Amino acid sequence: MAETKVDAIVIGSGPGGEGAAMQLAKAGKQVVVIERYDKIGGGCTHWGTIPSKALKFAIGGYTDAMNHPMISAMGIKTDASIKQLVETAQGVISSQERMRKRFYLRNDCQIEFGQARFVDANTISIDQTQTISAEHVVVAVGSRPYRPDNVDFDHPRIFDSDTILGLDHKPHSMTIYGAGVIGCEYASMFRNLDIKINLVNSRGELLDFLDDEISDALSYHMRERGVVIRHNETYEKIVGEDDGVVTYLKSGKQLKSDALLWAAGRTGNSNDLGLEEIGLTPDSRGYLTVNDCFQTEVENVFAVGDVIGFPSLASAAYTQGRAAAMRILGETGPECQRIQEIPSGIYTSPEISCIGKTEKQLTEEKVPYEVGNSQFKNLARAQILGQRVGMLKLLFHRETLEILGVHCFGPNAAEIVHIGQAIMEQEGDANTLEYFTRTTFNYPTMAEAYRVAALNGLNRLF
């Protein structure tokens, strides 16, 4: 069996693996990246983030066009198929895959395709045909949808978030089991195509990690669009039939729909890595435990991205990969510490994004805070765009005016939040509400919401 020696091995070519590999390669380290799929980019590029977001914006563009007054006046009617809309994502996927492959090659990273398995803490075999040894190993293998044994995922009407993009027709109705980020995003997408949606939530509210006001707004607008939300429900069994899928709930309800999307939980892709050879044991969901610098219990083995669980974001995975690489390179400063303040972007309709503390958290911590609000319906840019639903909410300390949280609901929320993030990251007096009252924003823009919210907040102090 052929053996190669390098400085570092990165298992997985998604955002976490890319972040680690690029950082190490730019520092002059010899890096081998091992990818078990036959293309670069991981689940993020090929069946997760990129395809689903491309589909979301394809649906948005289609529905906006069909609802445009001029199109209606001309009497133009068309019905795009799911397959056609999904195919619009393929160009984006191909472009991303080519670009990421160029990144690796340009930085002299060796790419190997095949299943990686630990032989020992410093040695990896690939498909049992070759071995590579290195001083450090970064595990960035991502995650996959959790599949309980009593759900028949081979049934043609039962999907998970990896297989739903293979849907080749538009069902009349769909049950989505699981109301986390993925479930809520797909509920918004498919409802925008006038598919009847049952959204089954095992908890008492949608996305309970969000600020209460944002969670409530999401529930309201989903229901207004016709999504039927069923809180505090768990399934007893799911039965696929020739003409649909019946979801039997423990409450006694029976939901029949043309298709079912299972969106309840994820599992780390830590299986079949030979972790038992180095004494690492994933938890019950396949996640690995790491310290603040992303080291596992085996000192030279690091883990980043979805395989370590929360927050399971592509953006976080890339940053974690870079942080792990910096630790390998001997950096011990604050840059290497586990990332705490990461913005969340949720691509529902409308979008949601947030960073920092919620009102509930600040109340529990007994922090004297105040709120500044800006309603998008009052912004000239939102009126021009015809997208008046939404708000920006700033939470700040009553005495120091320090920004403690930014919560946005509405069009372009995932972009708008970064203005607040940049100010929150500043030192001293530069991260206060007064930055927004002193700054001149382009007019008309959605960013102007920060000035309006800041003034609204200051008015509450007097």
Secondary structure, DSSP 8 states (H G I E B T S, - for coil): -EEEEEEEEEE--SHHHHHHHHHHHHTT--EEEEESSSSTTHHHHHTSHHHHHHHHHHHHHHHHHHH-HHHHHHT------HHHHHHHHHHHHHHHHHHHHHHHHHTT-EEEES-EEEEETTEEEETTTEEEEEEEEEE---EEE---TTS-TTSTTEEETTTGGG--S--SEEEEE--SHHHHHHHHHHHTTT-EEEEE-SSSSSSTTS-HHHHHHHHHHHHHHT-EEE-S--EEEEEEETTEEEEEETTS-EEEESEEEE-S-EEES-TTS-GGGGT----TTS-----TT-B-SSTTEEE-GGGG-TT--HHHHHHHHHHHHHHHTT--SGGGS------EEE-SSS-EEEEE--HHHHHHTT--EEEEEEEGGG-HHHHHHT----EEEEEEETTT-BEEEEEEESTTHHHHHHHHHHHHTS-GGGGBTHHHHHS---SS-STTHHHHHHHHHHHTT-
